[in-house]
Amino acid sequence: MSTPIIAVPADTKVMGEITWHSAQQQYVGAAMDVAGVMSLIVPAYAQGADIDAVLDRVEGVMITGAASNVFPQLYGKQAEEKDGPFDPGRDAITLPLIRGAISRGIPLLCICRGIQELNVALGGTLISEVHELDDRHDHREPETGNRDEKFVIRQPVFIREGTCLADILGAGEVAVNSLHRQAIGDLAPKLAVEAVAEDGTVEAVSVIGATNFAVGVQWHPEYWARTDSASRKLFEAFGDAVRAFARSKDGVNAAAQ
Ligand SMILES: N[C@@H](CCC(=O)NCCCC(=O)O)C(=O)O
């Protein structure tokens, strides 16, 4: 079997007069080095985008984190400049990618912004500036330090019994990193909470009734996927699901010949 391929959405980056469509190495590198799958970066270019054409050709979908926020009107909230930065091109690609992966049973891993897109794609809402709420902690990235220090593992989350994550990591407390301003507000009807933070912030979800791996996490397992046990296990489980899906596709294609 050839190396399975996963779809990874690009972010739009404007540098000078040039608009780039790019994905960060921390995601695609962890996908290859730990999950054992190759990333196909999908441009965040909505015009003429054929998501079905992408989903016909991949064996998994990984929705990455990003500094940009989901456009508020996508979950019924009036957009204000303070809620930015925005990346509407990415939103236009990720929401149908998520819905299509779920409906086709293609393994889906959603990370940070990705769990927020998963919730919005399925009808939920987001909280902006979680740290401004009286009963919530500050989940934003540390203001100082290098990238390793920004992604440092520093926060306990509590994985619930009987969940997909409990099958992978075991139920109970797991230490993770935290770099987000927004969080899940109203949970989408088809999502189940898999883990929460000490202040009740939803830290992981799974899709109810999903026919394959369909998990979202608010933290960043990609960053320490090579060295942190919980991060590695999550990426390995995603890779295993992608390879199983690829084998099933090969079986279907062989039977059709
Ligand atoms: N913008 C959202 C999601 C945050 C997120 O995905 N962070 C990734 C870290 C940014 C980076 O790669 O430097 C929010 O703020 O909640």
PDBQT file of the ligand as one rigid body, heavy atoms in Angstrom, charges set to zero:
ROOT
HETATM    1  N1  LIG A 301      -7.443  31.442  16.495  1.00  0.00    +0.000 N 
HETATM    2  C1  LIG A 301      -8.143  30.518  17.370  1.00  0.00    +0.000 C 
HETATM    3  C2  LIG A 301      -7.467  29.154  17.309  1.00  0.00    +0.000 C 
HETATM    4  C3  LIG A 301      -6.103  29.213  17.923  1.00  0.00    +0.000 C 
HETATM    5  C4  LIG A 301      -5.102  28.317  17.264  1.00  0.00    +0.000 C 
HETATM    6  O1  LIG A 301      -5.373  27.493  16.398  1.00  0.00    +0.000 OA
HETATM    7  N2  LIG A 301      -3.871  28.545  17.672  1.00  0.00    +0.000 N 
HETATM    8  C5  LIG A 301      -2.759  27.987  16.982  1.00  0.00    +0.000 C 
HETATM    9  C6  LIG A 301      -1.521  28.646  17.458  1.00  0.00    +0.000 C 
HETATM   10  C7  LIG A 301      -1.181  29.779  16.539  1.00  0.00    +0.000 C 
HETATM   11  C8  LIG A 301       0.128  29.484  15.911  1.00  0.00    +0.000 C 
HETATM   12  O2  LIG A 301       0.223  28.512  15.135  1.00  0.00    +0.000 OA
HETATM   13  O3  LIG A 301       1.057  30.243  16.200  1.00  0.00    +0.000 OA
HETATM   14  C9  LIG A 301      -8.158  31.013  18.807  1.00  0.00    +0.000 C 
HETATM   15  O4  LIG A 301      -7.397  31.955  19.097  1.00  0.00    +0.000 OA
HETATM   16  O5  LIG A 301      -8.906  30.458  19.609  1.00  0.00    +0.000 OA
ENDROOT
TORSDOF 0
